[in-house]
Amino acid sequence: MPTIDEKRVYTDNTGTETVFVASDAGVVAVSVSDDLVGGFGIAHRCRARDVAVGGGTLAVAAAEDVFRADLTETDDADDLRFEPTGFGPAAAVGFDGETLHAGDDDGRVARFEGGGGSDGGDDANADGAAWTTVGETGAVRAVDGPLVAAADGVHRLDADGLTSVGLDDARDVAGRDPLAATGTGLYRLGNGWMDALSGAFDVASAAADGRAHAVGGGDLFARGDGGEWAPEPVPVAETVAAVAYGPTATYAVTDAGTFLVRLPESEWRHQILGLQGVTAAAVV
């Protein structure tokens, strides 16, 4: 069994997707072809708490800072260059279109202004890009699209700041097809927030094609074509910590570091990565 320290990342990525996983060991890149898990290894060492992809950029929220890597420079995860941005310790990152946002445990939510100049925001890095604070919330737990999940509920990112849009104890959000995982249930946005499932939920994820998953009480749930939610059994006795989507494949990673992939009309396949503290995943 290969270990994570072997840094086994494909050099020929033709026909593969790369899934980036945030963990205590750092950002791990996993190459997948169809439902076959191939090489994997640490792309960047840090205490990664969140990871997101948007606008040709990979962003990482880490205990040290927010890091960015340009995905257009190379298709080899081994060669990615991760640059600090000057945000400081971060809890979550996410993209609204191509705009990067980040949040921290103190409730600060900021927008990254690429090339904004040292006087264009609150903090600037060496190339003149800067962070501009857009608002304050409770402790930030997730950012996705225009939504922020925080200890005091869900907030919407607006052009001129943040707007509270309800709920409480929000633990995760899916911004594309709005879902919110909270301490009291899973909610979908319709005419206000509407009940989807009851109980404490920690993960909410949705794809553009209608696929959606949530994790509550240690169980993975999937949304059916008719909008109904049902348990989605996985072949390991572990709790799913993150779900991400490729064009056809659905990916999940457990808190014990098992990587799972499923194609339509197929069963889950899995590979042990040997990670601890898995918190998020994103697909290129």
Backbone hydrogen bonds, N-H to C=O, Kabsch-Sander energy under -0.5 kcal/mol:
donor,donor_aa,acceptor,acceptor_aa,energy
6,E,3,T,-1.5
7,K,4,I,-1.4
8,R,40,F,-2.1
9,V,7,K,-1.6
13,N,11,T,-0.7
16,T,13,N,-2.3
17,E,32,V,-2.8
19,V,17,E,-0.5
19,V,30,V,-2.8
20,F,18,T,-0.5
20,F,282,A,-3.3
21,V,19,V,-0.5
21,V,28,V,-2.8
22,A,280,A,-2.4
23,S,26,G,-1.3
24,D,276,Q,-2.3
25,A,276,Q,-0.5
26,G,23,S,-0.7
27,V,44,H,-2.9
28,V,21,V,-2.7
28,V,26,G,-0.6
29,A,41,G,-2.8
30,V,19,V,-2.5
30,V,28,V,-0.5
31,S,39,G,-2.9
32,V,17,E,-2.8
33,S,36,L,-2.5
34,D,32,V,-0.5
36,L,33,S,-2.6
37,V,35,D,-0.6
38,G,31,S,-3.3
38,G,36,L,-0.5
40,F,8,R,-0.7
41,G,29,A,-1.7
42,I,4,I,-0.7
43,A,27,V,-3.0
43,A,41,G,-0.5
44,H,27,V,-1.4
46,C,44,H,-0.5
48,A,23,S,-1.6
48,A,46,C,-1.1
49,R,61,A,-3.7
50,D,61,A,-1.5
52,A,59,A,-2.3
54,G,57,T,-2.3
57,T,54,G,-1.6
58,L,69,A,-2.7
59,A,52,A,-3.0
59,A,57,T,-0.5
60,V,67,F,-2.5
61,A,50,D,-2.2
62,A,60,V,-0.6
62,A,65,D,-2.0
63,A,47,R,-1.8
67,F,60,V,-2.3
67,F,65,D,-0.5
68,R,83,E,-2.3
69,A,58,L,-2.1
70,D,81,R,-0.5
71,L,56,G,-2.4
71,L,69,A,-0.7
72,T,56,G,-0.7
73,E,70,D,-0.9
77,A,75,D,-0.6
79,D,76,D,-2.0
80,L,77,A,-1.0
82,F,80,L,-0.6
83,E,68,R,-3.2
83,E,81,R,-0.6
85,T,66,V,-1.7
90,A,62,A,-2.6
91,A,103,G,-3.0
92,A,103,G,-1.7
94,G,101,H,-2.0
96,D,99,T,-2.6
97,G,95,F,-0.7
98,E,96,D,-0.5
99,T,96,D,-1.6
100,L,98,E,-0.5
101,H,94,G,-2.9
102,A,110,A,-2.1
103,G,92,A,-2.1
104,D,108,R,-1.4
107,G,104,D,-1.6
109,V,135,G,-2.2
110,A,102,A,-2.6
111,R,132,T,-2.8
112,F,100,L,-2.7
113,E,111,R,-0.6
113,E,130,A,-4.1
114,G,112,F,-0.9
116,G,113,E,-1.8
117,G,128,G,-2.3
120,G,117,G,-1.9
122,D,131,W,-2.2
123,D,131,W,-1.3
125,N,129,A,-2.9
128,G,125,N,-1.8
130,A,113,E,-2.1
131,W,123,D,-2.1
132,T,111,R,-2.8
134,V,109,V,-2.8
135,G,109,V,-1.4
137,T,107,G,-2.0
140,V,104,D,-2.2
141,R,149,A,-3.2
142,A,149,A,-1.6
143,V,93,V,-0.5
144,D,147,L,-2.5
145,G,95,F,-1.2
147,L,144,D,-2.1
148,V,155,H,-2.6
149,A,142,A,-2.8
150,A,148,V,-0.5
150,A,153,G,-2.2
151,A,139,A,-1.8
153,G,150,A,-2.1
154,V,166,G,-2.8
155,H,148,V,-2.4
156,R,163,T,-3.2
157,L,146,P,-3.5
158,D,156,R,-0.6
158,D,161,G,-3.5
161,G,158,D,-1.1
163,T,156,R,-2.1
165,V,154,V,-3.0
169,D,151,A,-1.4
170,A,150,A,-1.7
171,R,181,A,-3.6
172,D,181,A,-1.4
174,A,179,L,-2.2
175,G,173,V,-0.5
179,L,174,A,-1.5
180,A,187,Y,-2.4
181,A,172,D,-2.6
182,T,180,A,-0.5
182,T,185,G,-2.2
183,G,169,D,-1.1
186,L,197,L,-2.8
187,Y,180,A,-2.5
188,R,194,M,-2.6
189,L,178,P,-2.0
190,G,188,R,-0.7
190,G,192,G,-3.2
192,G,190,G,-1.7
194,M,188,R,-3.3
196,A,186,L,-2.7
197,L,186,L,-1.6
199,G,184,T,-1.5
201,F,182,T,-3.1
202,D,215,V,-2.6
203,V,215,V,-1.3
205,S,213,H,-2.6
207,A,211,R,-3.1
210,G,207,A,-1.5
213,H,205,S,-2.4
214,A,221,F,-2.0
215,V,203,V,-1.8
216,G,219,D,-2.2
217,G,200,A,-0.8
219,D,216,G,-2.1
221,F,214,A,-3.2
222,A,230,A,-2.7
223,R,212,A,-2.3
224,G,228,E,-3.8
227,G,224,G,-1.8
230,A,222,A,-2.1
232,E,220,L,-3.5
238,E,236,V,-1.6
241,A,253,V,-2.9
242,A,253,V,-1.5
244,A,251,Y,-2.3
246,G,249,A,-3.0
250,T,262,R,-2.6
251,Y,244,A,-3.2
252,A,260,L,-2.2
253,V,242,A,-2.1
254,T,258,T,-2.4
255,D,239,T,-2.7
257,G,254,T,-1.7
259,F,271,Q,-3.2
260,L,252,A,-3.5
261,V,269,R,-2.4
262,R,250,T,-2.3
266,S,263,L,-1.9
269,R,261,V,-2.6
271,Q,259,F,-2.4
273,L,257,G,-2.8
274,G,257,G,-0.6
277,G,255,D,-0.6
278,V,255,D,-0.6
279,T,22,A,-2.1
280,A,22,A,-0.8
282,A,20,F,-2.1
284,V,18,T,-2.6
